[in-house]
Amino acid sequence: MKQPSMHTSNSNHLLGEKSLYLQQHAKNPVDWHPWSTEIFEQAKRENKLVLISIGYSSCHWCHVMENESFVDSATAKIMNDNFICIKVDREERPDIDQIYMKAVQIMTGSGGWPLNCFTLPDGKPIYGGTYFPNATWKDLLTRLSKFYRETPAQAYKYAEELTQGIHQPEFAATIESQTTFSKEILEATVNEWKKNLDNHDGGPNRSPKFPLPNNYEFLLRYALEEKDDVLLKHVNLTLKKMAYGGIYDQIGGGFARYSTDSAWKIPHFEKMLYDNAQLISLYSKAYQVNKDPLYKQIILETTAFLKKEMSDGNGKYYSAIDADSEGEEGKFYVWTKNELNTISFPPIKNNKQHELVFDYFNINERGFWEHNNYIPVRHSDNQTLATKYDLSLEEFELYITEVKSKLHTVRDSRIRPGLDTKMITSWNALMVTALCNAYQALGDKTYLEEAIKCMNTINANSFSTAGNLLHVESQKGKLKTGYLEDYSFTASALISLYKVTFDEKWLNSARHLSEAAITQFQDKENGMFWFTSNLDHSLISRTKEITDNVIPSSNSEMANVLFLLGEYFDETKYTNTASSMLSMITLDMPRWGSAYSNWANLMMNFTNPFKQTVISGKDAEAKRKNIASHYLPNMLLAGSVNNNSELPILSNRFVADKTFIYVCENKTCKLPVESTADALKLLSY
């Protein structure tokens, strides 16, 4: 039964929607509708073009376009008279976003948000772009509506051609063109990648700069396994520069989505759960390598920030914090000299407290942004500044902690940016993995407890009554079937939980989810996986997400999951599927390594020695913790404290009153050892 409209004279059809982004537009004079099959039927009846406008709650330029165009009554009249207008939250409906983003990229060569795509009444695109100033927007609206009225046949012809372009796959290879995995492919990929690295400020040699954590997880692994010291130096440079930059919140912890400049100084101030979760994982792995105290600080502060600012405290993590407050980008985060001079910091020697604070946070030319505002950034390490101000390192770090606490208190009195409280399953899964990695790096059991709590929240809130995984936590009447990213990242998180607990229920759940993904998502013709389930309503195109971006692609993550499940359960069907998927993109990998970093990580499992480490016996947990504290990406870890395991990899491993560590490769094991030191010698690369 069709629900009654929530539309009133002071609102549009978004008023009853749960999405914060849609709520933000619910009182625009534009007659916005949420996505539905019914609204396209209306477009067909009225023979109107459709505007599909896509964004998300924390998007700065989405707010700008709303304030310039969507609240303007004259602009709204043109839109309402000539178009059926649909608003989409890309975080709720990434499947819709993928289709129309690809269309806009084909048309313009670039994309972003807000994404504005004009379509025929059947949803096939004819024109699009991102942000438009109001005058340009009104002109475009007028010209497009005239074009459709006067030359509909041309509009339909162009839409058909563009839709065919959307159907084209992201990868060039076919099953018949499979390539043998080799170190040469990886070497060619990395060598080409190196040409585009910034060895002064870290990251790519361009701006804006996105953190892209998975890129650096792969480069870290490659540098260590292939003993590439130059590349390792670049990875550490990048991590240090990001940690010192304005992209990192020096007061409250946590990373902004990206930096608008090449030096990581000026952030695009929105904070996303997926960025911060992945960066915790990255810094945790880097800390395992070199025990840099800066990396430990980043882990501690970022996890604390997420717990305080983006969590309900019961295991649920929210999606995003807005870039804007009081209508200004970054207002919550920046400082003036006058404001800082009025703050009473704790005294230090020679009463140089303000000088020290200005020095530490670079309230000078280095940290200046605009309009007398400064973005706190770092330049010098703690020891250098401690020496300068005649303090011990311990005294200095304690003082900086007090200063940050003071600044945090002052900042908390400001009007806060908006918080989007929806719980996205895939992003929470990334957080589970991050907490597991932090636990391995630092050994603090509270991280493990929080990871389990978060996974329990996913289990409680992110499954339908039929047992299907959902994309957003269950809401009455708003059950959205999960996407491949939800299945792949949740399965990966479950494997991470097994590795830090040896509790096989997590591993069995990962297998169950992966089997469901194979049933609902796999393209039986080539083995790759569709982004949408076969339980979903069909759109104008069904896409496959192949290339890695700010988040690894759902196919690359699924392939990595299947590889690990194949190792744990001795199931060649999983290993063969992962291998087949990887083989289809190897021809593309050397040209654009950054877009295939998670695939490249998988390839290293095939080209380099990959070891199975099995710990069996009463002291398995203690030995697991010791081994797991080391950075060993070339290894699978399994174990049990008793003889009750059902895993093939643990079969016939248990000896009463003993704890043995078995290191195996290609199903052949070395003689078991009892000390972790001996095991680590066998695991070294």
GIVEN-V277987 format. One record per pair of residues at least 6 apart in sequence whose C-alpha atoms are under 7 Angstrom apart, sorted by the first residue. I is the first residue (numbers start at 1). J is the second residue. Records with the same first field share a line. If there is no record, write none. Layout:
I->J, J
This chain:
5->13
6->13, 15, 16
7->13, 15
10->27
11->26, 27, 28
12->26, 27, 31, 32
13->26, 31, 32, 33, 34
14->22, 23, 26, 32, 33, 34
15->23, 26
17->23
20->57, 420
21->56, 57, 89
22->87, 89
28->70, 71
29->70, 71, 73, 76
30->70, 76, 79, 80
31->80, 85
32->85, 86, 87
33->85, 86, 87
34->86, 87, 88
35->86, 87, 88
40->121, 122
43->49, 50, 84, 121
44->121
47->121
48->82, 83, 84, 121
49->83, 84, 118, 119, 120, 121
50->83, 84, 85, 118, 119, 120, 121
51->83, 84, 85, 86, 116, 117, 118, 119
52->85, 86, 87, 116, 117, 118
53->86, 87, 88, 114, 115, 116, 117
54->87, 88, 89, 90, 97, 113, 114, 115, 116
55->62, 88, 89, 90, 113, 114, 115
56->89, 90, 91
57->322, 420
58->270, 320, 321, 322, 323
59->322, 323
60->323, 324, 329
61->114, 131
62->113, 114
65->131
68->134
69->75, 134
70->76
75->138
82->145
90->97
92->472
95->532
99->166, 541
100->117
101->111
102->166
103->125, 162, 166
104->111, 128, 129
105->111
111->130
112->130
113->130
114->130, 131
115->129, 130
116->128, 129, 130
117->125, 127, 128, 129
118->125, 126, 127, 128
119->125, 126
123->540
124->159, 163, 540
125->159, 162, 163
126->155, 158, 159
148->155
167->541
170->546
171->585
173->584, 585, 587
174->584
175->526, 584
178->583, 584
179->583, 586
181->603, 607
182->607
183->607
185->590
186->600
188->590
189->589, 590, 591, 593
190->593
192->590
193->593
196->204, 205
197->203, 204, 205
198->204, 205
199->234
201->238, 241, 263
202->234, 237, 238, 241
203->238
206->262
207->260, 261, 262
208->259, 260, 261, 262
209->258, 259, 260, 261, 262
210->257, 258, 259
211->258
212->549, 550
213->278, 279, 282
214->552, 597, 598
215->594, 597
216->235
217->282
218->597, 598, 601
220->232, 235
221->633
223->229, 231, 232
225->685
241->264
242->248, 264
244->377, 378, 379
245->264, 265, 377, 378
246->264, 265, 266, 267, 375, 376, 377
247->255, 256, 258, 259, 264, 265, 266, 267
248->254, 255, 256
249->255
250->376, 377
251->404, 407, 408
252->305, 408
253->301, 302, 305
254->276, 301, 302, 305
255->271, 276
256->267, 268, 269, 270, 271
257->268, 269, 270, 271, 272, 275
258->267, 268
259->265, 266, 267, 268
260->266, 267, 268
265->377
268->323
269->323, 329, 330
270->321, 322, 323
271->320, 321, 322
272->319, 320, 321
273->318, 319, 320, 427
274->427, 430
277->430, 431, 434
278->430, 434
280->299, 434, 438
281->434, 437, 438
283->295, 299
284->299, 437, 438, 441
285->441, 631
287->295, 296, 441
288->441, 629, 630, 631
289->631
299->438
307->313
310->317, 318
311->317, 318
315->450, 453, 454, 457
316->423, 454, 457
317->423, 428
318->420, 421, 422, 423
319->420, 421, 422, 423, 424
320->419, 420
321->417, 418, 419, 420
322->417, 418, 419
323->329, 330, 417
324->330, 331, 417
325->331, 332, 415, 416, 417
332->414, 416, 417
334->373, 374, 375
335->373, 374, 375
336->372, 373, 374
345->353, 403
347->353
360->378
361->376, 377, 378
362->376, 377, 378
363->374, 376
367->374, 375, 376, 377
368->374, 375
369->375
382->393
383->393
386->392, 393, 396
423->472, 473
424->471, 472, 473
425->458, 462, 471, 472, 473, 486
426->485, 486, 489, 490
429->489, 490, 493
430->489, 493
432->451, 454, 455, 493
433->493, 496
435->447, 448, 451
436->447, 448, 451, 496, 497, 500
438->447
439->445, 447, 448
440->628, 629
441->629
461->473, 474
462->469, 470, 472, 473, 474
463->469, 470
464->470
469->481, 482
470->479, 480, 481, 482
471->480, 481, 482, 483, 486
472->480
481->536
483->531, 532, 533
484->521, 531, 532, 554
485->554
487->513, 514, 517
488->554, 557, 558
489->557
491->510, 513, 514, 561
492->561
494->506, 507, 509, 510
495->506, 507, 510
497->506
498->504, 506, 507
499->637, 638
502->638, 639, 640
511->565
520->533, 534
521->529, 530, 531, 532, 533, 534
522->528, 529, 530
523->529, 530
527->577, 581
528->555, 581
529->544, 555
530->542, 543, 544
531->543, 544, 545
545->553, 554, 555
546->553, 555, 556
547->553, 595, 596
548->595, 596, 597, 598
549->595
552->598
556->598, 599
559->578, 581
560->578, 602
562->574, 575, 578
563->574, 575, 578
565->574
566->572, 574, 575
568->647, 649
569->647, 648, 649
570->648
582->599
589->596
605->634
609->634
610->634, 635, 665
611->634, 635, 636, 663, 664, 665
612->635, 636, 637, 663, 664, 665
613->635, 636, 637, 638, 661, 662, 663, 664
614->637, 638, 639, 650, 661, 662, 663
615->638, 639, 640, 659, 660, 661, 662
616->639, 640, 641, 653, 654, 659, 660, 661
617->640, 641, 642, 654, 655, 656, 658, 659, 660
618->641, 642, 657, 658, 659
619->641, 659
620->639, 640, 641, 659
623->676
627->676
639->650
642->654
643->654
659->674
660->672, 673, 674
661->672, 673, 674, 679
662->669, 670, 671, 672, 673
663->669, 670, 682
664->670
673->679
